[in-house]
């Protein structure tokens, strides 16, 4: 049998294992430490993904710069 309790914020019946109330979204337990850890993990993943995107943009800019330089040299040699 599933254990239930009452959300102290909205008064709805909830599973005692929930960290957040599915009805009102409030943090149910003083386990804010766990929420902090989860947020830190997501932030780290997001930072890594952002770093990868920035690196990819940098590579694309390097290629573009080489192509523009090549076009400029070609145009100058035709003058």
LINVENGI-V854545 format. One line per field, one symbol per residue. ss: DSSP state (@ for helix, = for strand, . for the rest). psi: psi as a letter, one per 40 degrees, with the letter a starting at -180 (. if undefined). burial: b if it has 24 or more other C-alpha atoms within 12 Angstrom, else e. A space follows every 10 residues. Layout:
ss: ???
psi: ???
burial: ???
This chain:
ss: ...===.... ..===....= ......=... .@@@@@@@@@ @@@@@@@@@@ @@@@@@@@@@ @@@@@@@@@@ @@@@@@@..
psi: hhhiahhede eihiheehdi hedeeihdif fddddddddd dddddddddd dddddddddd dddddddddd ddddddde.
burial: eeeeeebeee eeebeeeeeb beeeeeebee eeeeeeeeee eeeeeeeeee eeeeeeeeee eeeeeeeeee eeeeeeeee
